[in-house]
Amino acid sequence: NVDSFRLFLRCLRHWARTRGIYSNALGYFGGISWAILAARICLLYPNGDLAMHMRAFFQNMVQYPWPKPLCVDFIEEREHLQFSV
C-alpha cells in the first residue's frame, strides 16, 4: 500500500531528524537509505498499520546481522544471462 509506505517513511524520517541521525553528510542514513529500510518492512508486513510498521522496524533492525547488506527483494540467479548476480 503506497499510502501506508509514505506515512511510515515520513514517521521514520521525523524520528531520525529529531534524534539528529538523518544526514548523509554526517555519515548517517540519508533519504534513500531510510526509504529502502521502510520498503523492506512494508514488504514483510503488507497488511500492517503504522504502529505495526514502527514496532516491526525497530525489532527487525535491532536483530539484523549488520553489516550484511540489506536486500529489499530476493536476488535470483539467471543462468541464461551468462553472468551471476
N, CA, C and O atoms as CSV, one atom per row, in Angstrom:
chain,resi,resn,atom,element,x,y,z
A,1,ASN,N,N,0.846,-1.166,0.000
A,1,ASN,CA,C,0.000,0.000,0.000
A,1,ASN,C,C,0.897,1.236,0.000
A,1,ASN,O,O,1.663,1.452,0.939
A,2,VAL,N,N,0.801,2.028,-1.032
A,2,VAL,CA,C,1.667,3.189,-1.205
A,2,VAL,C,C,1.418,4.241,-0.126
A,2,VAL,O,O,2.360,4.863,0.366
A,3,ASP,N,N,0.169,4.438,0.237
A,3,ASP,CA,C,-0.140,5.455,1.244
A,3,ASP,C,C,0.445,5.095,2.609
A,3,ASP,O,O,0.977,5.962,3.303
A,4,SER,N,N,0.351,3.839,2.993
A,4,SER,CA,C,0.908,3.437,4.284
A,4,SER,C,C,2.439,3.501,4.253
A,4,SER,O,O,3.063,3.829,5.263
A,5,PHE,N,N,3.048,3.192,3.102
A,5,PHE,CA,C,4.503,3.316,2.964
A,5,PHE,C,C,4.929,4.769,3.138
A,5,PHE,O,O,5.875,5.055,3.872
A,6,ARG,N,N,4.246,5.675,2.477
A,6,ARG,CA,C,4.604,7.089,2.578
A,6,ARG,C,C,4.472,7.615,3.999
A,6,ARG,O,O,5.338,8.345,4.482
A,7,LEU,N,N,3.391,7.244,4.664
A,7,LEU,CA,C,3.193,7.682,6.041
A,7,LEU,C,C,4.271,7.096,6.949
A,7,LEU,O,O,4.820,7.798,7.798
A,8,PHE,N,N,4.567,5.838,6.775
A,8,PHE,CA,C,5.606,5.179,7.560
A,8,PHE,C,C,6.966,5.841,7.323
A,8,PHE,O,O,7.716,6.077,8.271
A,9,LEU,N,N,7.281,6.137,6.071
A,9,LEU,CA,C,8.548,6.779,5.745
A,9,LEU,C,C,8.625,8.175,6.359
A,9,LEU,O,O,9.674,8.568,6.870
A,10,ARG,N,N,7.545,8.911,6.314
A,10,ARG,CA,C,7.528,10.239,6.941
A,10,ARG,C,C,7.782,10.139,8.437
A,10,ARG,O,O,8.523,10.948,8.997
A,11,CYS,N,N,7.182,9.165,9.081
A,11,CYS,CA,C,7.390,8.973,10.527
A,11,CYS,C,C,8.832,8.573,10.834
A,11,CYS,O,O,9.417,9.061,11.802
A,12,LEU,N,N,9.411,7.687,10.016
A,12,LEU,CA,C,10.803,7.298,10.218
A,12,LEU,C,C,11.733,8.493,10.061
A,12,LEU,O,O,12.636,8.692,10.875
A,13,ARG,N,N,11.515,9.291,9.014
A,13,ARG,CA,C,12.349,10.464,8.790
A,13,ARG,C,C,12.218,11.462,9.938
A,13,ARG,O,O,13.210,12.037,10.384
A,14,HIS,N,N,11.000,11.662,10.409
A,14,HIS,CA,C,10.797,12.561,11.536
A,14,HIS,C,C,11.525,12.044,12.774
A,14,HIS,O,O,12.181,12.816,13.473
A,15,TRP,N,N,11.416,10.764,13.044
A,15,TRP,CA,C,12.105,10.158,14.179
A,15,TRP,C,C,13.617,10.371,14.060
A,15,TRP,O,O,14.273,10.746,15.032
A,16,ALA,N,N,14.166,10.129,12.863
A,16,ALA,CA,C,15.611,10.268,12.661
A,16,ALA,C,C,16.061,11.722,12.788
A,16,ALA,O,O,17.105,12.002,13.376
A,17,ARG,N,N,15.283,12.635,12.243
A,17,ARG,CA,C,15.645,14.057,12.336
A,17,ARG,C,C,15.630,14.547,13.781
A,17,ARG,O,O,16.521,15.293,14.187
A,18,THR,N,N,14.640,14.141,14.555
A,18,THR,CA,C,14.558,14.613,15.933
A,18,THR,C,C,15.699,14.076,16.789
A,18,THR,O,O,16.028,14.661,17.821
A,19,ARG,N,N,16.301,12.977,16.374
A,19,ARG,CA,C,17.430,12.417,17.108
A,19,ARG,C,C,18.772,12.795,16.488
A,19,ARG,O,O,19.823,12.387,16.983
A,20,GLY,N,N,18.740,13.571,15.407
A,20,GLY,CA,C,19.966,14.042,14.780
A,20,GLY,C,C,20.735,12.987,14.021
A,20,GLY,O,O,21.954,13.093,13.881
A,21,ILE,N,N,20.046,11.961,13.523
A,21,ILE,CA,C,20.726,10.882,12.792
A,21,ILE,C,C,20.233,10.786,11.355
A,21,ILE,O,O,20.282,9.710,10.759
A,22,TYR,N,N,19.762,11.883,10.793
A,22,TYR,CA,C,19.279,11.901,9.411
A,22,TYR,C,C,20.187,12.819,8.608
A,22,TYR,O,O,19.915,14.013,8.483
A,23,SER,N,N,21.265,12.265,8.062
A,23,SER,CA,C,22.173,13.087,7.278
A,23,SER,C,C,23.246,12.226,6.632
A,23,SER,O,O,24.023,11.567,7.322
A,24,ASN,N,N,23.284,12.232,5.307
A,24,ASN,CA,C,24.368,11.552,4.600
A,24,ASN,C,C,25.698,12.240,4.860
A,24,ASN,O,O,26.729,11.579,4.980
A,25,ALA,N,N,25.678,13.568,4.947
A,25,ALA,CA,C,26.906,14.335,5.114
A,25,ALA,C,C,27.616,14.012,6.425
A,25,ALA,O,O,28.840,14.118,6.505
A,26,LEU,N,N,26.880,13.628,7.431
A,26,LEU,CA,C,27.474,13.314,8.731
A,26,LEU,C,C,27.735,11.821,8.909
A,26,LEU,O,O,28.166,11.398,9.982
A,27,GLY,N,N,27.484,11.024,7.886
A,27,GLY,CA,C,27.751,9.590,7.951
A,27,GLY,C,C,26.572,8.735,8.372
A,27,GLY,O,O,26.703,7.518,8.506
A,28,TYR,N,N,25.427,9.355,8.580
A,28,TYR,CA,C,24.226,8.603,8.933
A,28,TYR,C,C,23.436,8.271,7.669
A,28,TYR,O,O,23.819,8.662,6.567
A,29,PHE,N,N,22.338,7.551,7.836
A,29,PHE,CA,C,21.475,7.258,6.696
A,29,PHE,C,C,20.845,8.536,6.173
A,29,PHE,O,O,20.495,9.436,6.936
A,30,GLY,N,N,20.707,8.596,4.847
A,30,GLY,CA,C,20.021,9.710,4.208
A,30,GLY,C,C,18.660,9.264,3.707
A,30,GLY,O,O,18.156,8.217,4.111
A,31,GLY,N,N,18.070,10.053,2.833
A,31,GLY,CA,C,16.710,9.815,2.369
A,31,GLY,C,C,16.470,8.466,1.724
A,31,GLY,O,O,15.521,7.767,2.078
A,32,ILE,N,N,17.323,8.091,0.776
A,32,ILE,CA,C,17.106,6.829,0.056
A,32,ILE,C,C,17.335,5.638,0.979
A,32,ILE,O,O,16.667,4.612,0.846
A,33,SER,N,N,18.272,5.766,1.908
A,33,SER,CA,C,18.527,4.666,2.848
A,33,SER,C,C,17.317,4.403,3.729
A,33,SER,O,O,16.943,3.252,3.953
A,34,TRP,N,N,16.704,5.476,4.232
A,34,TRP,CA,C,15.507,5.301,5.055
A,34,TRP,C,C,14.369,4.737,4.222
A,34,TRP,O,O,13.570,3.945,4.721
A,35,ALA,N,N,14.285,5.139,2.949
A,35,ALA,CA,C,13.227,4.628,2.076
A,35,ALA,C,C,13.390,3.125,1.831
A,35,ALA,O,O,12.403,2.391,1.791
A,36,ILE,N,N,14.626,2.673,1.668
A,36,ILE,CA,C,14.872,1.246,1.464
A,36,ILE,C,C,14.511,0.453,2.716
A,36,ILE,O,O,13.905,-0.615,2.624
A,37,LEU,N,N,14.881,0.975,3.885
A,37,LEU,CA,C,14.531,0.295,5.137
A,37,LEU,C,C,13.016,0.236,5.315
A,37,LEU,O,O,12.472,-0.785,5.734
A,38,ALA,N,N,12.337,1.342,4.992
A,38,ALA,CA,C,10.874,1.371,5.106
A,38,ALA,C,C,10.234,0.406,4.117
A,38,ALA,O,O,9.263,-0.273,4.451
A,39,ALA,N,N,10.772,0.343,2.904
A,39,ALA,CA,C,10.212,-0.564,1.894
A,39,ALA,C,C,10.336,-2.016,2.334
A,39,ALA,O,O,9.423,-2.814,2.122
A,40,ARG,N,N,11.457,-2.354,2.941
A,40,ARG,CA,C,11.631,-3.737,3.414
A,40,ARG,C,C,10.582,-4.100,4.449
A,40,ARG,O,O,9.997,-5.181,4.379
A,41,ILE,N,N,10.334,-3.229,5.399
A,41,ILE,CA,C,9.347,-3.505,6.442
A,41,ILE,C,C,7.949,-3.596,5.831
A,41,ILE,O,O,7.162,-4.466,6.204
A,42,CYS,N,N,7.640,-2.700,4.894
A,42,CYS,CA,C,6.313,-2.731,4.264
A,42,CYS,C,C,6.110,-3.996,3.435
A,42,CYS,O,O,4.987,-4.488,3.322
A,43,LEU,N,N,7.184,-4.524,2.858
A,43,LEU,CA,C,7.063,-5.776,2.116
A,43,LEU,C,C,6.923,-6.976,3.059
A,43,LEU,O,O,6.216,-7.935,2.748
A,44,LEU,N,N,7.593,-6.919,4.199
A,44,LEU,CA,C,7.476,-8.015,5.163
A,44,LEU,C,C,6.114,-8.039,5.843
A,44,LEU,O,O,5.608,-9.106,6.190
A,45,TYR,N,N,5.520,-6.864,6.034
A,45,TYR,CA,C,4.224,-6.743,6.719
A,45,TYR,C,C,3.268,-5.914,5.849
A,45,TYR,O,O,2.977,-4.765,6.181
A,46,PRO,N,N,2.780,-6.482,4.745
A,46,PRO,CA,C,1.978,-5.699,3.789
A,46,PRO,C,C,0.630,-5.228,4.335
A,46,PRO,O,O,0.096,-4.231,3.849
A,47,ASN,N,N,0.073,-5.905,5.315
A,47,ASN,CA,C,-1.235,-5.516,5.839
A,47,ASN,C,C,-1.136,-4.764,7.162
A,47,ASN,O,O,-2.148,-4.545,7.828
A,48,GLY,N,N,0.062,-4.372,7.542
A,48,GLY,CA,C,0.255,-3.708,8.818
A,48,GLY,C,C,-0.128,-2.237,8.780
A,48,GLY,O,O,-0.117,-1.600,7.726
A,49,ASP,N,N,-0.462,-1.717,9.941
A,49,ASP,CA,C,-0.741,-0.288,10.054
A,49,ASP,C,C,0.548,0.412,10.495
A,49,ASP,O,O,1.597,-0.222,10.615
A,50,LEU,N,N,0.459,1.708,10.731
A,50,LEU,CA,C,1.646,2.488,11.074
A,50,LEU,C,C,2.299,1.995,12.358
A,50,LEU,O,O,3.522,1.868,12.419
A,51,ALA,N,N,1.509,1.720,13.373
A,51,ALA,CA,C,2.068,1.252,14.643
A,51,ALA,C,C,2.790,-0.078,14.481
A,51,ALA,O,O,3.858,-0.281,15.060
A,52,MET,N,N,2.221,-0.976,13.706
A,52,MET,CA,C,2.852,-2.270,13.480
A,52,MET,C,C,4.160,-2.105,12.703
A,52,MET,O,O,5.157,-2.757,13.013
A,53,HIS,N,N,4.152,-1.236,11.699
A,53,HIS,CA,C,5.367,-0.997,10.908
A,53,HIS,C,C,6.476,-0.404,11.777
A,53,HIS,O,O,7.631,-0.816,11.667
A,54,MET,N,N,6.141,0.554,12.636
A,54,MET,CA,C,7.158,1.163,13.500
A,54,MET,C,C,7.735,0.127,14.465
A,54,MET,O,O,8.951,0.058,14.647
A,55,ARG,N,N,6.878,-0.670,15.076
A,55,ARG,CA,C,7.345,-1.698,16.005
A,55,ARG,C,C,8.198,-2.727,15.283
A,55,ARG,O,O,9.254,-3.123,15.775
A,56,ALA,N,N,7.738,-3.159,14.117
A,56,ALA,CA,C,8.475,-4.157,13.346
A,56,ALA,C,C,9.819,-3.602,12.869
A,56,ALA,O,O,10.811,-4.328,12.814
A,57,PHE,N,N,9.843,-2.322,12.527
A,57,PHE,CA,C,11.092,-1.699,12.085
A,57,PHE,C,C,12.162,-1.813,13.161
A,57,PHE,O,O,13.272,-2.276,12.897
A,58,PHE,N,N,11.826,-1.391,14.372
A,58,PHE,CA,C,12.825,-1.407,15.437
A,58,PHE,C,C,13.189,-2.831,15.849
A,58,PHE,O,O,14.350,-3.104,16.153
A,59,GLN,N,N,12.229,-3.730,15.863
A,59,GLN,CA,C,12.534,-5.118,16.197
A,59,GLN,C,C,13.448,-5.743,15.150
A,59,GLN,O,O,14.406,-6.433,15.498
A,60,ASN,N,N,13.161,-5.511,13.880
A,60,ASN,CA,C,13.966,-6.097,12.805
A,60,ASN,C,C,15.353,-5.488,12.726
A,60,ASN,O,O,16.329,-6.206,12.509
A,61,MET,N,N,15.460,-4.177,12.899
A,61,MET,CA,C,16.760,-3.529,12.769
A,61,MET,C,C,17.687,-3.853,13.941
A,61,MET,O,O,18.905,-3.890,13.768
A,62,VAL,N,N,17.133,-4.087,15.122
A,62,VAL,CA,C,17.958,-4.483,16.255
A,62,VAL,C,C,18.517,-5.886,16.036
A,62,VAL,O,O,19.661,-6.164,16.398
A,63,GLN,N,N,17.717,-6.763,15.448
A,63,GLN,CA,C,18.126,-8.156,15.263
A,63,GLN,C,C,18.857,-8.396,13.942
A,63,GLN,O,O,19.348,-9.502,13.715
A,64,TYR,N,N,18.944,-7.394,13.067
A,64,TYR,CA,C,19.548,-7.589,11.748
A,64,TYR,C,C,21.053,-7.822,11.887
A,64,TYR,O,O,21.709,-7.146,12.681
A,65,PRO,N,N,21.608,-8.769,11.126
A,65,PRO,CA,C,23.046,-9.072,11.226
A,65,PRO,C,C,23.904,-8.044,10.476
A,65,PRO,O,O,24.423,-8.334,9.398
A,66,TRP,N,N,24.049,-6.848,11.050
A,66,TRP,CA,C,24.870,-5.818,10.425
A,66,TRP,C,C,26.311,-6.271,10.425
A,66,TRP,O,O,26.706,-6.922,11.392
A,67,PRO,N,N,27.124,-5.991,9.444
A,67,PRO,CA,C,26.995,-5.134,8.273
A,67,PRO,C,C,26.558,-5.857,6.998
A,67,PRO,O,O,26.857,-5.389,5.899
A,68,LYS,N,N,25.880,-6.951,7.118
A,68,LYS,CA,C,25.363,-7.652,5.942
A,68,LYS,C,C,24.453,-6.705,5.149
A,68,LYS,O,O,23.604,-6.031,5.732
A,69,PRO,N,N,24.631,-6.652,3.815
A,69,PRO,CA,C,23.779,-5.762,3.011
A,69,PRO,C,C,22.305,-6.145,3.122
A,69,PRO,O,O,21.960,-7.326,3.176
A,70,LEU,N,N,21.467,-5.156,3.153
A,70,LEU,CA,C,20.030,-5.365,3.275
A,70,LEU,C,C,19.403,-5.370,1.883
A,70,LEU,O,O,19.565,-4.413,1.125
A,71,CYS,N,N,18.697,-6.430,1.550
A,71,CYS,CA,C,18.034,-6.532,0.251
A,71,CYS,C,C,16.537,-6.335,0.443
A,71,CYS,O,O,15.940,-6.884,1.368
A,72,VAL,N,N,15.948,-5.555,-0.434
A,72,VAL,CA,C,14.513,-5.335,-0.368
A,72,VAL,C,C,13.784,-6.556,-0.898
A,72,VAL,O,O,12.720,-6.910,-0.390
A,73,ASP,N,N,14.339,-7.200,-1.906
A,73,ASP,CA,C,13.717,-8.364,-2.515
A,73,ASP,C,C,14.779,-9.446,-2.669
A,73,ASP,O,O,15.973,-9.172,-2.549
A,74,PHE,N,N,14.350,-10.652,-2.931
A,74,PHE,CA,C,15.276,-11.750,-3.117
A,74,PHE,C,C,16.020,-11.594,-4.429
A,74,PHE,O,O,15.451,-11.156,-5.429
A,75,ILE,N,N,17.298,-11.956,-4.419
A,75,ILE,CA,C,18.109,-11.945,-5.629
A,75,ILE,C,C,18.034,-13.330,-6.240
A,75,ILE,O,O,18.288,-14.328,-5.565
A,76,GLU,N,N,17.688,-13.391,-7.502
A,76,GLU,CA,C,17.580,-14.680,-8.161
A,76,GLU,C,C,18.686,-14.836,-9.192
A,76,GLU,O,O,19.074,-13.881,-9.864
A,77,GLU,N,N,19.173,-16.031,-9.297
A,77,GLU,CA,C,20.197,-16.346,-10.284
A,77,GLU,C,C,19.520,-16.639,-11.624
A,77,GLU,O,O,18.545,-17.387,-11.689
A,78,ARG,N,N,20.038,-16.053,-12.664
A,78,ARG,CA,C,19.510,-16.300,-14.007
A,78,ARG,C,C,20.639,-16.835,-14.873
A,78,ARG,O,O,21.529,-16.097,-15.295
A,79,GLU,N,N,20.580,-18.113,-15.123
A,79,GLU,CA,C,21.662,-18.744,-15.854
A,79,GLU,C,C,21.678,-18.359,-17.329
A,79,GLU,O,O,22.742,-18.369,-17.947
A,80,HIS,N,N,20.551,-18.027,-17.896
A,80,HIS,CA,C,20.509,-17.714,-19.329
A,80,HIS,C,C,21.143,-16.365,-19.655
A,80,HIS,O,O,21.334,-16.056,-20.831
A,81,LEU,N,N,21.476,-15.549,-18.646
A,81,LEU,CA,C,22.104,-14.254,-18.897
A,81,LEU,C,C,23.625,-14.343,-18.991
A,81,LEU,O,O,24.279,-13.359,-19.335
A,82,GLN,N,N,24.189,-15.497,-18.693
A,82,GLN,CA,C,25.614,-15.768,-18.789
A,82,GLN,C,C,26.468,-15.012,-17.757
A,82,GLN,O,O,27.680,-14.894,-17.931
A,83,PHE,N,N,25.850,-14.506,-16.695
A,83,PHE,CA,C,26.618,-13.927,-15.599
A,83,PHE,C,C,25.833,-14.082,-14.309
A,83,PHE,O,O,24.605,-14.170,-14.302
A,84,SER,N,N,26.579,-14.110,-13.230
A,84,SER,CA,C,25.895,-14.274,-11.949
A,84,SER,C,C,25.633,-12.920,-11.326
A,84,SER,O,O,26.375,-11.960,-11.533
A,85,VAL,N,N,24.555,-12.866,-10.555
A,85,VAL,CA,C,24.165,-11.615,-9.907
A,85,VAL,C,C,24.702,-11.603,-8.501
A,85,VAL,O,O,24.490,-10.637,-7.768
